[in-house]
């Protein structure tokens, strides 16, 4: 079944189609939401809320791209809405922002398994994490991020830079798997 | 460098999937149902009020609220032989039977009926378990042997707090029972009165379904649900529709002290934060001289400032709360809270 067919069936209120859509996408989207929250409960709230919106506004998906990409966008927007204020609050941790990632750091990231990397991102302070996710993982520009978070472009750049510094400082330490409950 | 980071992260995480807890779908699916669910949720309060008017001795229900907890309910049901006796009675019960439960064992069982006339026939529903020829308790006895997990069979033991909703078709095979496992949450146990069908399909009315014979299901929202059971035996499918009410007991918990000093901790006299399944209609606070210092009609919290804009002084304050539970029955509470700065 194509995305279009599935979406059309969902739009007619077909419950089994809803469930199919959920089964196809919820796992990946849960990972997306998890990246924005350190607590699983919050990520689950975002996932639920996001999918409720997906079903409610599915008619807005025009088929211009894959359905998965559209759903992902809804998840990101939902997550951002939930962390709105916090992401703008600024920085609580003092680090040296002059650190750029080196080849060694890239190697270190490459050696992490997926879950460890995900957990590492989730441990970032919320301001870094949000910008880092949007820039490095979703591929938005700092200008777009500034718009999404209602901050200045410069703030987005600074936060991203500091996020990299934070990441670098953590890469030299072993990842604490038990720091998060999953 | 940024491009490289993007590339590495994408490779690692783009197709990563996390295991989604099963219960999440329940809530999403109830919202995915479209307009029909909206109508139902609007109608449910009316239905709830209408049905509950004839059924519930709420005062008794609430009086018991603080005494028992989920865990103690389960323990009681397994350690007190008198409460489990109805289960062991022979299944060939000729007539409608009523088993009075004793108050000393603190057994309060509420009976929810789908059909109004059955309800009115019961003079004292809140202290009565009604056993029909093919009713909940006896069927539970039968199903115990076929249920696979020990955990499930311990749930079958009729908890003293259980509510039963029996089908109206007395004496026939085509009915089922929905047992609220305890009064504090939204979990139900569904039992067909005919355990001999080859296939079962339950639709719980919130978008979820199950093919087990006696499934357990937890609703995400209180409300009235239309449950459908399709039982297939010898290529013949019987469909039973039944409405069940899913209204847990209200919990109104009021703090005894608050400190409106602006430190961000316990600055508000908030009666909603600790409470569950309740709708506050009136919330009033008086000082020691009896002057009204705060009132709200929706349970809004008090910040310790009087109507004149002055910080209320330290001391005891009397509060009065009038609220409604999910069945729109009144819940009242009054007492003292200490204001410390």
Interface residues (C-beta under 8 A of the other chain):
Chain A: X10 X13 X15 X18 X19 X22 X26 X27 X28 X30 X31 X34 X35 X44 X47 X48 X51 X52 X55 X56 X100 X101 X106 X109 X110 X112 X114 X115 X117 X118 X135 X136 X137 X139 X164 X182
Chain B: X1 X2 X4 X5 X6 X8 X9 X10 X12 X13 X14 X15 X16 X17 X18 X19 X20 X21 X24 X25 X27 X28 X29 X31 X32 X33 X34 X36 X207
